[in-house]
Amino acid sequence: MATLNYSTAWTKANDGAFRNRLRVALTRHCQYQIQRDQGGSESSQRYAGLQDLARVVLVQVRQADWLTSAALYVVLPWNVIGDTVDDDEALDGRVAEVFPQLGSTPIVSP
């Protein structure tokens, strides 16, 4: 497992190929959130929060500064994602994991 390395994370967050892959992963996750039905045990507040966040992220993913911040959030801590950062499936999983935390307000637990 890779060690936490901020310069490596910054380099990766600004890598063009990674940014394109991240933009696709975020867009796909937003589309999923917008199209899915509310889960049985999921609160209405959480469902609405994720729907709103998905709409906002779809717009912000086109902004370079926001994408850099999101990329850093996805790859830090580096020891969580490490070498799997270049694996599309692992990236999709990490985006799904951190997605509720990308907004300016916290998403309520299920």
N, C-alpha and C positions, 0 to 999 in steps of 0.2 A: 504494500500500500504506500502511496506517495506521501511525503510529508507536506505540511502546510507551507506554502511558498507564495507570498504575495506577488512577487515579480512574475512568477510563472502564471498566476491567475490573471494578472493585469495583461500580460502578453496574450494569453488565450482569449480574454474578453475583447481584445481589439483585433484578433485575427479574423480576416474577412471571411474565410470559409466557415469558421465556427459561428460567426455572427449570422451568416445566411442560414446555417442549420438550426441555430437557436430561433431565428425569426420564423422558420417553418414550424418548429416544434411548438412555439408559443401560439402561432396562428391556428394550428391543428387543435391544440388544447382549448383555445377560446371557442372554436367552432363546436367542439364537443360539448363544452359547458352550455353554450347557447341552445343547442339542439336537444339536449337530454331532458328527460322528465325528472321531476322531483323524486328522490329516493324515499322509500317507505319510512325509514327512521330519521330522515333528514328534516330539520326544522325549516319552516317557511322562510325564516330570517336568513339562515345560511344559504338556502337555495337562491333567494333573491340577491344576496350579497355576491355570490359567485357569478350569477348572471350579469350583474352590473359590472363587476371586475372584468369579466370577459369582454364586454363591449368597450371598456376603457382601454384595455390592453391591446385590442385590435387596432386602435388608433395610435397608441403610444409606441407600438413595436416598430413603427416607421421612423421614429425620432432617434437619432444617433446616441444622444446622451442617455436617454432612458434605456436604450438597448444595452449600452455598456453597463449601466447599473444592474439591470436584470441579469446580464451575463455574469457579473461578479457575484451576484446573489446565488446563481445556479452553481458556479464552480467553487465557491467558498462554503464551508471549509474544504480545501483541496483534498484532504485525506478522505473525504466522503466519496468524492467522484473520481479523483486521481486519473489514472490512465483510461478509464472508461468514458471520459469526456468526448472521445472521438467515436464512440459507439452510438448510433442513432437511437437504438432501443433504450439504452441507459440514459441518454439525454432526455428522451420522452418521459421516462420514469422520474427523473429528477425534476423536470418541469412540473409534472403532476404533483410531486411532493411539495414543492415550494410555491406553487401557484397561488394558494390562498393568502400567502404572505407578501405578495407583490403590490398590493394596493396600499392606499394611504390610510385606510382604516382596517382594523382586524376583522376577519371573517369569523363569525360565531361558530363554535363547535357544533357537530350534528345534534 
